[in-house]
Amino acid sequence: MKRAILLVMDSVGIGELPDAAAYGDAGSNTLANIAKTVGGLQLPNLAKLGLGNIGDILSVLPNIFSQAAYGKMAEKAAGKDTTTGHWEMMGIDLPQAFPTYPKGFPPEIIKEFEQAIGRHVLGNEVASGTEIIQRLGPEHVKTGCPIVYTSADSVFQIAAHEETIPLAELYKMCEKARQILQGPHAVARVIARPFVGDAGNFVRTANRHDYSILPPAGHLLDIGKAAGLPMVGVGKISDIFAGDGITTKLVAKNNQQVWEQTFAALEEFENGLIFCNFVDFDMLYGHRNDVVGYARALEDFDAMLPQLFGLLKPEDLLIITADHGCDPTTKSTDHSREYVPLLVFIQGLKPGINLGILPNFACVSATIAEFLGLKNLPLGQSFLAKLKQDR
């Protein structure tokens, strides 16, 4: 009855990858730059696990007797988006990056989408989601035309005021966009971005919904489900994989709800995988360049760890990591191409195990697969043997 718990701190990167400059991300270091800007981060529980051993983070001291094994992972696939990071983490090898649209979507795509929804669109540009609704929101409310925009990531985002285009209709628009965006235009995600409020004070709501492209077969979630194990997705995990391989979807729209659902899952499921995404770091703070808010969210996450550890069973495997960076101290509001931290805990672990720099995120799925007794995956190398040394 083995159980793995995988916590993804969405966008919590720990330093630029060697190719970061090619993505416009030279100098990005989400954790270190936040800590430096706010005068230090108070993360005592993550420090005990060994976070300070991975990188130089102000006030997070190294710990040679760390309770968790520690290291960092490089992303093998091109890109720096949510889907790429999570898919690679589940053992999917992406030979090429998802398409991006730095000049907006081609006219033929927009025309087909407009015909499908029976409305013209506004925008069709690269933009910050919070900025574009302030700029185009009044015209949208007046005309009923949805706002379409993208970013440095492979996304087709549709923003609409909830009183102008009801949520059900916005979601249908996204489904139609998902059907259109296939083949060479198969973006990683179509995202519904509803908002409320009045001109000059529009605010996005928590009713966001992601429509991901279906992943290729053979990833860890698929294999675990086929073996009859619970594959529990908490937060936006199910959306990222278009539901593929997920046996139970637990809805959570912010970090606090993710914690609540994680604790509920630990009470309910005795084995399998509990896979959680903590969205607030990225959605509320990284993309909005809110350094203080991001720092506070990190400290809030840290404060919840004792409660998590109180629910772990002796044979549980806990992995804490991230999917990319989103450094809020830079001018960009996009994701950043960074290493991600890796903290791994199982009871009886020898203190201070250094896992080093792992070549891809799929080392996580390879380790979980071996731990749960599942077949090997083609990408990634398990580090489970290192955890068993001298136990």
C-alpha positions as CSV (number, residue, x, y, z in Angstrom):
1,M,0.0,0.0,0.0
2,K,2.5,2.6,-1.1
3,R,1.5,6.2,-1.8
4,A,3.4,9.0,-3.5
5,I,2.5,12.7,-2.9
6,L,3.8,15.1,-5.5
7,L,3.4,18.8,-4.7
8,V,4.1,21.3,-7.6
9,M,4.8,24.8,-6.4
10,D,3.7,26.4,-9.7
11,S,6.4,28.7,-11.1
12,V,8.8,28.5,-8.1
13,G,12.1,28.4,-10.0
14,I,15.6,28.5,-8.6
15,G,17.9,30.0,-11.2
16,E,18.3,30.4,-14.9
17,L,19.0,27.4,-17.1
18,P,22.0,27.5,-19.4
19,D,19.7,28.5,-22.4
20,A,17.7,31.1,-20.5
21,A,19.1,34.0,-22.5
22,A,17.5,32.5,-25.7
23,Y,14.1,32.9,-23.9
24,G,14.8,36.4,-22.7
25,D,15.3,35.2,-19.2
26,A,18.9,35.9,-18.4
27,G,19.3,36.6,-14.7
28,S,16.0,35.1,-13.7
29,N,15.9,33.3,-10.3
30,T,12.4,33.3,-8.8
31,L,13.3,32.2,-5.3
32,A,16.6,34.1,-4.8
33,N,15.4,37.3,-6.4
34,I,12.2,37.4,-4.3
35,A,14.2,36.8,-1.2
36,K,16.7,39.5,-2.0
37,T,14.0,42.0,-2.8
38,V,12.0,41.5,0.3
39,G,15.0,41.3,2.6
40,G,14.8,37.5,3.2
41,L,12.3,34.7,3.2
42,Q,11.1,33.0,6.4
43,L,10.8,29.4,5.3
44,P,11.9,27.3,8.4
45,N,10.2,24.1,7.4
46,L,11.5,24.1,3.8
47,A,14.9,25.0,5.2
48,K,14.8,21.9,7.4
49,L,14.1,19.8,4.3
50,G,17.1,21.3,2.6
51,L,15.9,24.1,0.3
52,G,18.8,26.3,1.4
53,N,21.2,23.7,0.1
54,I,19.9,24.0,-3.5
55,G,20.6,27.7,-4.0
56,D,21.5,30.9,-2.3
57,I,18.2,32.2,-0.9
58,L,18.5,35.1,1.6
59,S,17.5,33.9,5.2
60,V,17.1,30.3,4.0
61,L,20.2,28.8,5.5
62,P,21.9,25.6,4.2
63,N,21.4,22.5,6.4
64,I,23.9,19.7,6.2
65,F,21.5,17.5,8.2
66,S,18.5,18.2,5.9
67,Q,15.5,15.9,6.5
68,A,14.9,15.5,2.8
69,A,17.1,14.6,-0.1
70,Y,17.6,17.8,-2.2
71,G,18.6,18.8,-5.7
72,K,17.4,20.6,-8.7
73,M,16.1,19.6,-12.1
74,A,16.7,21.0,-15.6
75,E,13.9,21.0,-18.2
76,K,14.8,18.8,-21.2
77,A,12.0,20.0,-23.5
78,A,12.0,23.4,-25.2
79,G,9.6,25.9,-23.6
80,K,8.8,27.2,-20.2
81,D,5.0,26.6,-19.9
82,T,2.8,24.8,-17.4
83,T,1.9,21.9,-19.8
84,T,5.5,21.2,-20.9
85,G,6.7,21.1,-17.3
86,H,3.9,18.9,-16.0
87,W,4.0,16.6,-19.0
88,E,7.7,16.0,-18.7
89,M,7.3,15.4,-15.0
90,M,5.0,12.5,-15.9
91,G,7.5,11.0,-18.3
92,I,6.4,12.6,-21.6
93,D,9.3,13.4,-24.0
94,L,8.3,16.4,-26.1
95,P,10.4,16.5,-29.3
96,Q,9.5,20.1,-30.1
97,A,8.0,23.0,-28.4
98,F,4.3,23.9,-28.5
99,P,3.5,26.7,-31.0
100,T,3.6,30.3,-29.8
101,Y,2.3,33.4,-31.5
102,P,4.4,36.5,-30.7
103,K,2.5,38.5,-33.3
104,G,-0.9,37.1,-32.5
105,F,-2.8,34.3,-34.2
106,P,-3.0,34.0,-38.0
107,P,-6.1,35.6,-39.6
108,E,-7.4,32.3,-40.8
109,I,-7.5,31.0,-37.2
110,I,-9.3,34.1,-35.9
111,K,-11.7,34.1,-38.8
112,E,-12.6,30.4,-38.2
113,F,-13.0,31.1,-34.5
114,E,-15.3,34.1,-35.1
115,Q,-17.4,32.1,-37.4
116,A,-17.7,29.3,-34.8
117,I,-18.8,31.6,-32.0
118,G,-20.8,34.1,-34.1
119,R,-19.0,37.1,-32.8
120,H,-16.0,39.3,-33.7
121,V,-13.1,39.3,-31.3
122,L,-11.0,42.1,-29.8
123,G,-7.2,42.0,-29.2
124,N,-5.4,39.1,-30.8
125,E,-2.1,40.2,-29.4
126,V,0.5,39.3,-26.8
127,A,-0.5,40.9,-23.6
128,S,-0.7,40.7,-19.8
129,G,-4.0,39.4,-18.8
130,T,-4.6,42.0,-16.1
131,E,-3.6,44.8,-18.4
132,I,-5.6,43.8,-21.5
133,I,-8.9,43.6,-19.6
134,Q,-8.4,47.2,-18.3
135,R,-7.6,48.4,-21.8
136,L,-10.2,46.5,-23.9
137,G,-12.7,45.7,-21.2
138,P,-15.0,48.7,-21.8
139,E,-15.2,48.0,-25.5
140,H,-15.9,44.3,-24.8
141,V,-18.8,45.2,-22.4
142,K,-20.2,47.6,-25.0
143,T,-19.9,45.3,-28.0
144,G,-20.1,41.8,-26.5
145,C,-16.9,40.8,-28.4
146,P,-14.6,38.5,-26.4
147,I,-11.0,39.5,-25.9
148,V,-8.5,37.0,-27.4
149,Y,-4.8,37.2,-26.4
150,T,-1.7,35.1,-25.9
151,S,1.6,35.4,-24.1
152,A,5.1,33.9,-24.4
153,D,3.5,30.6,-23.6
154,S,1.6,28.4,-26.0
155,V,-1.9,29.6,-25.0
156,F,-5.1,30.9,-26.6
157,Q,-6.8,33.0,-23.9
158,I,-10.3,34.2,-24.0
159,A,-11.3,37.0,-21.6
160,A,-14.9,38.0,-21.0
161,H,-17.0,39.8,-18.4
162,E,-19.2,37.3,-16.6
163,E,-22.2,39.6,-17.0
164,T,-21.5,40.2,-20.7
165,I,-20.8,36.6,-21.7
166,P,-22.0,34.1,-19.1
167,L,-19.6,31.5,-17.9
168,A,-21.3,28.6,-19.7
169,E,-21.1,30.5,-23.0
170,L,-17.4,31.4,-22.4
171,Y,-16.6,27.8,-21.7
172,K,-18.3,26.7,-25.0
173,M,-16.2,29.3,-26.8
174,C,-13.1,27.7,-25.4
175,E,-14.3,24.2,-26.4
176,K,-14.8,25.5,-30.0
177,A,-11.3,27.1,-29.9
178,R,-9.8,23.8,-28.7
179,Q,-11.4,22.0,-31.6
180,I,-10.0,24.5,-34.1
181,L,-6.5,24.7,-32.6
182,Q,-5.2,21.3,-33.8
183,G,-2.3,20.1,-36.0
184,P,0.3,22.9,-36.5
185,H,-1.7,25.2,-34.3
186,A,-2.2,22.8,-31.4
187,V,-1.4,25.2,-28.6
188,A,-0.8,23.6,-25.2
189,R,-3.9,25.3,-23.6
190,V,-7.0,27.3,-24.4
191,I,-7.8,29.2,-21.2
192,A,-11.1,30.9,-20.2
193,R,-10.3,34.1,-18.4
194,P,-13.6,35.5,-16.9
195,F,-13.6,38.9,-15.1
196,V,-16.0,41.2,-13.3
197,G,-16.2,44.8,-12.2
198,D,-16.5,48.2,-13.9
199,A,-14.3,50.2,-16.3
200,G,-11.0,51.0,-14.6
201,N,-11.5,48.3,-12.0
202,F,-12.0,45.0,-13.8
203,V,-10.8,42.0,-11.8
204,R,-10.3,38.4,-12.9
205,T,-12.3,35.8,-11.1
206,A,-11.5,32.3,-9.9
207,N,-13.7,30.8,-12.6
208,R,-10.8,30.3,-14.9
209,H,-10.8,27.0,-16.8
210,D,-8.0,25.4,-18.9
211,Y,-8.6,23.2,-22.0
212,S,-5.4,21.3,-22.6
213,I,-4.4,19.3,-25.6
214,L,-4.7,15.5,-25.0
215,P,-1.2,14.1,-24.0
216,P,0.3,11.2,-25.8
217,A,-0.3,7.8,-24.3
218,G,2.1,6.0,-21.9
219,H,2.7,8.6,-19.3
220,L,2.8,7.8,-15.5
221,L,-0.8,8.7,-14.9
222,D,-1.9,6.3,-17.7
223,I,0.2,3.5,-16.4
224,G,-0.9,3.9,-12.8
225,K,-4.6,4.0,-13.8
226,A,-4.2,0.9,-16.0
227,A,-2.7,-0.8,-13.0
228,G,-5.7,0.0,-10.9
229,L,-4.1,2.6,-8.7
230,P,-5.7,5.8,-7.6
231,M,-4.3,8.7,-9.7
232,V,-5.7,11.8,-7.9
233,G,-5.3,15.2,-9.4
234,V,-5.7,18.2,-7.1
235,G,-6.3,21.7,-8.5
236,K,-5.6,22.2,-12.2
237,I,-3.7,18.9,-12.7
238,S,-6.7,17.2,-14.4
239,D,-7.0,20.2,-16.7
240,I,-3.3,20.1,-17.7
241,F,-3.7,16.5,-18.8
242,A,-7.2,16.9,-20.3
243,G,-8.3,14.4,-17.6
244,D,-6.2,11.6,-19.1
245,G,-5.0,9.1,-16.5
246,I,-6.8,10.9,-13.7
247,T,-9.1,8.6,-11.6
248,T,-10.2,11.3,-9.2
249,K,-10.3,15.1,-9.8
250,L,-10.4,17.3,-6.8
251,V,-11.3,20.9,-7.6
252,A,-9.3,23.6,-5.9
253,K,-9.0,27.2,-7.2
254,N,-6.3,28.6,-4.9
255,N,-3.5,27.4,-2.6
256,Q,-5.6,27.1,0.5
257,Q,-8.2,25.0,-1.3
258,V,-5.4,22.8,-2.7
259,W,-4.1,22.2,0.8
260,E,-7.6,21.3,2.0
261,Q,-8.2,18.9,-0.9
262,T,-4.7,17.4,-0.4
263,F,-5.4,16.7,3.3
264,A,-8.8,15.2,2.3
265,A,-7.1,13.0,-0.3
266,L,-4.5,11.8,2.3
267,E,-7.4,10.7,4.5
268,E,-9.3,8.9,1.7
269,F,-6.6,7.3,-0.5
270,E,-4.3,4.7,0.9
271,N,-2.1,4.1,-2.2
272,G,-1.4,5.5,-5.6
273,L,-0.4,9.0,-6.5
274,I,-1.8,12.3,-5.1
275,F,-0.6,15.0,-7.6
276,C,-1.2,18.6,-6.6
277,N,-0.6,22.0,-8.2
278,F,-0.4,25.1,-6.1
279,V,-1.5,27.7,-8.6
280,D,-1.4,31.0,-6.6
281,F,2.4,31.5,-6.9
282,D,2.1,31.8,-10.7
283,M,-1.4,33.0,-11.3
284,L,-1.7,35.7,-8.6
285,Y,1.9,36.8,-8.0
286,G,4.3,35.8,-10.7
287,H,2.3,37.0,-13.7
288,R,1.5,40.2,-11.8
289,N,5.0,40.9,-10.7
290,D,3.8,41.0,-7.1
291,V,7.0,40.3,-5.2
292,V,5.5,40.9,-1.7
293,G,2.5,38.7,-2.5
294,Y,4.7,36.0,-3.8
295,A,6.9,36.1,-0.7
296,R,3.9,35.9,1.5
297,A,2.5,32.9,-0.4
298,L,5.8,31.1,-0.1
299,E,5.8,31.6,3.7
300,D,2.1,30.5,3.9
301,F,3.0,27.3,2.0
302,D,5.9,26.7,4.4
303,A,3.6,27.1,7.4
304,M,1.3,24.3,6.2
305,L,4.0,21.7,6.0
306,P,3.8,20.5,9.6
307,Q,0.1,19.7,9.1
308,L,1.0,17.7,5.9
309,F,3.7,15.8,7.7
310,G,1.3,14.9,10.4
311,L,-0.8,13.0,7.9
312,L,2.0,11.1,6.2
313,K,2.2,7.3,6.7
314,P,5.6,5.6,7.4
315,E,6.0,4.4,3.8
316,D,4.8,7.5,2.0
317,L,7.0,9.2,-0.6
318,L,6.8,13.0,-0.7
319,I,8.2,15.1,-3.5
320,I,8.1,18.9,-3.6
321,T,9.1,20.6,-6.8
322,A,8.0,23.2,-9.5
323,D,7.2,23.3,-13.2
324,H,9.1,26.4,-14.4
325,G,9.9,29.9,-13.1
326,C,8.0,33.2,-13.1
327,D,10.4,35.7,-11.6
328,P,8.3,38.7,-10.4
329,T,11.3,40.9,-10.0
330,T,11.9,41.2,-13.7
331,K,10.1,43.4,-16.2
332,S,8.5,40.4,-17.9
333,T,5.2,39.0,-16.6
334,D,5.8,35.7,-18.4
335,H,7.3,32.5,-17.2
336,S,11.0,32.2,-16.9
337,R,13.3,29.4,-18.1
338,E,14.7,28.1,-14.8
339,Y,15.9,25.1,-12.9
340,V,13.3,23.9,-10.4
341,P,14.0,22.8,-6.8
342,L,13.6,19.2,-5.8
343,L,12.9,18.0,-2.2
344,V,12.2,14.3,-1.5
345,F,11.2,12.9,1.8
346,I,10.5,9.3,3.1
347,Q,10.8,8.2,6.7
348,G,14.1,6.8,7.7
349,L,16.0,8.8,5.1
350,K,19.7,9.5,5.8
351,P,20.1,13.2,6.4
352,G,21.7,15.4,3.8
353,I,21.4,13.4,0.6
354,N,22.4,15.5,-2.4
355,L,20.7,14.4,-5.5
356,G,22.6,17.0,-7.6
357,I,21.4,18.4,-10.9
358,L,19.0,16.0,-12.7
359,P,18.8,16.3,-16.5
360,N,15.0,16.3,-16.8
361,F,11.8,16.5,-14.9
362,A,10.9,12.9,-15.8
363,C,13.3,11.7,-13.1
364,V,10.2,12.4,-10.9
365,S,7.9,10.0,-12.8
366,A,10.7,7.4,-13.1
367,T,11.2,7.4,-9.3
368,I,7.4,7.3,-8.5
369,A,7.0,4.5,-11.0
370,E,9.7,2.4,-9.4
371,F,8.3,3.3,-5.9
372,L,4.8,2.2,-6.8
373,G,6.0,-1.0,-8.6
374,L,5.0,0.2,-12.1
375,K,6.8,-0.5,-15.3
376,N,9.7,1.7,-16.4
377,L,9.1,4.8,-18.4
378,P,11.2,5.7,-21.5
379,L,12.3,9.1,-20.2
380,G,13.9,9.8,-16.9
381,Q,16.1,8.0,-14.4
382,S,14.9,7.0,-11.0
383,F,16.7,8.3,-7.9
384,L,14.9,5.9,-5.6
385,A,18.1,3.9,-5.0
386,K,19.9,7.0,-3.6
387,L,17.0,7.4,-1.1
388,K,17.5,3.8,0.2
389,Q,21.2,4.2,0.9
390,D,22.0,3.6,4.6
391,R,18.3,3.6,5.6
